[in-house]
Amino acid sequence: YFRGLELPLSGGSANGQLLQRSTKLRNTKWCIGVAVYTGKQTKIQMNLSDPPHKVSNIERKLNGYIFILFFILLTLCITGSILSRLWLGAPTTAKMWYLAPHEITTTFDITEPEAASTARFVTYIILLSMLIPISLYVSVEVVKTFLMFVISSDD
């Protein structure tokens, strides 16, 4: 009620008195307004959320397989590094003349087996990184693009 008159609040284009969010008034010098129920629970605010990220079943399975392969890679590298440390620290390794234990390299140092096993860990990661097929993601995207064109050209 305004000055004894009943003003309907039927929004939209039906001579309404309700102004929605982001409404712009034109050709108006002044306006009296009341903010009615603003907050996170309004219909407009609840519909402003971003749409969910859609992931196909193939990509979901592929992500799981890549995750498993990554843990297999880490397990192999850690196991190889630990076994390398044990082997370099063994007293029989210094007696293996055919390995030339007196020639110290980054990955074969019987005087500091911890540093050598750390270097071997990095070496194993580089050597075994072929376990994770990164190009598989590219292949899946190319196949999806091809299928998109096939489906869109279907009459």
C-alpha positions in Angstrom: 0.0 0.0 0.0 1.2 3.5 -0.9 -0.9 6.5 0.3 -3.9 4.2 0.5 -3.5 2.8 -3.0 -2.7 -0.9 -3.6 0.3 -1.2 -6.0 0.8 -4.7 -7.4 4.3 -6.1 -7.5 3.9 -8.2 -10.6 7.3 -7.9 -12.2 8.0 -8.3 -15.9 6.5 -6.3 -18.7 2.9 -6.3 -17.3 3.1 -2.8 -15.9 4.9 -4.2 -12.9 6.4 -2.3 -10.0 9.1 -4.9 -9.2 12.5 -4.3 -10.6 14.8 -7.3 -10.9 18.5 -7.3 -10.4 20.6 -5.3 -12.9 17.5 -3.4 -14.1 18.3 0.0 -15.5 15.8 2.9 -15.2 15.7 5.3 -18.2 14.0 8.7 -18.6 13.3 8.9 -14.9 14.5 11.7 -12.7 13.8 10.0 -9.4 12.6 6.7 -8.0 11.6 5.5 -4.5 12.6 1.9 -3.9 12.7 -0.7 -1.2 15.1 -3.7 -1.3 13.0 -6.8 -0.8 14.6 -10.0 0.3 18.2 -9.7 -0.9 20.7 -12.4 -0.1 22.2 -15.7 -1.2 18.9 -17.6 -1.0 17.1 -15.5 -3.7 16.1 -17.2 -6.9 18.5 -15.1 -9.0 21.5 -15.6 -6.7 21.0 -19.4 -6.6 20.8 -19.5 -10.4 24.1 -17.6 -10.8 26.3 -20.6 -10.1 28.7 -21.9 -12.7 27.6 -24.9 -14.7 29.3 -28.2 -13.6 32.4 -29.3 -15.4 31.4 -32.1 -17.7 33.8 -35.0 -17.9 33.1 -38.0 -20.1 33.3 -41.6 -18.9 36.4 -42.2 -21.0 38.2 -39.2 -19.5 37.2 -40.2 -16.0 38.6 -43.7 -16.5 41.7 -42.3 -18.2 42.3 -40.1 -15.2 42.0 -43.0 -12.9 44.4 -45.1 -15.0 47.0 -42.3 -15.2 46.7 -41.9 -11.4 47.4 -45.6 -10.9 50.3 -45.5 -13.4 51.8 -42.6 -11.5 51.8 -44.5 -8.3 53.3 -47.5 -10.0 56.0 -45.2 -11.3 56.7 -43.8 -7.9 56.8 -47.3 -6.3 59.3 -48.6 -8.9 61.5 -45.5 -8.5 61.5 -45.7 -4.7 62.1 -49.4 -4.7 64.9 -49.0 -7.2 66.5 -46.2 -5.2 66.3 -48.2 -1.9 67.8 -51.3 -3.6 70.5 -49.2 -5.2 71.4 -47.8 -1.7 71.6 -51.3 -0.3 73.7 -52.6 -3.1 76.1 -49.6 -3.1 76.5 -49.9 0.7 77.2 -53.6 0.6 80.9 -54.5 1.4 81.0 -56.8 -1.6 80.4 -54.0 -4.0 83.8 -52.5 -3.4 85.4 -55.8 -4.3 83.8 -55.9 -7.8 86.8 -54.8 -9.8 85.0 -55.0 -13.1 82.6 -52.2 -12.0 85.6 -49.9 -11.4 84.5 -48.8 -7.9 87.5 -46.5 -7.7 86.0 -44.3 -10.5 83.4 -42.2 -8.7 80.4 -40.9 -10.8 77.2 -39.3 -9.7 75.2 -42.5 -9.8 77.9 -44.9 -8.7 79.7 -43.7 -5.6 80.4 -46.3 -3.0 81.7 -43.7 -0.5 78.4 -41.8 -0.4 75.6 -44.3 -1.3 72.8 -42.0 -0.1 73.7 -39.3 -2.6 74.1 -41.9 -5.3 70.7 -43.5 -4.6 69.1 -40.0 -4.7 70.6 -39.5 -8.1 69.4 -42.9 -9.2 65.9 -42.0 -8.0 65.9 -39.0 -10.4 67.4 -41.2 -13.1 64.7 -43.9 -12.6 62.0 -41.2 -12.9 63.4 -40.0 -16.2 63.8 -43.5 -17.5 60.5 -44.8 -16.4 58.4 -41.7 -17.2 57.3 -43.5 -20.4 54.8 -45.4 -18.3 52.6 -42.4 -18.2 51.1 -41.9 -21.7 50.5 -38.1 -21.9 49.9 -38.3 -25.6 46.9 -40.5 -24.8 45.0 -37.3 -23.7 45.8 -35.7 -27.1 44.6 -38.8 -28.9 41.3 -38.8 -27.0 40.8 -35.1 -27.8 41.5 -35.7 -31.5 39.0 -38.6 -31.6 36.4 -36.5 -29.8 36.8 -33.7 -32.3 36.6 -36.1 -35.3 33.4 -37.6 -33.8 32.0 -34.1 -33.3 32.4 -33.4 -37.0 31.0 -36.7 -38.0 27.9 -36.2 -35.8 27.4 -32.6 -36.9 27.6 -33.5 -40.6 25.1 -36.3 -40.3 21.9 -35.5 -42.2 
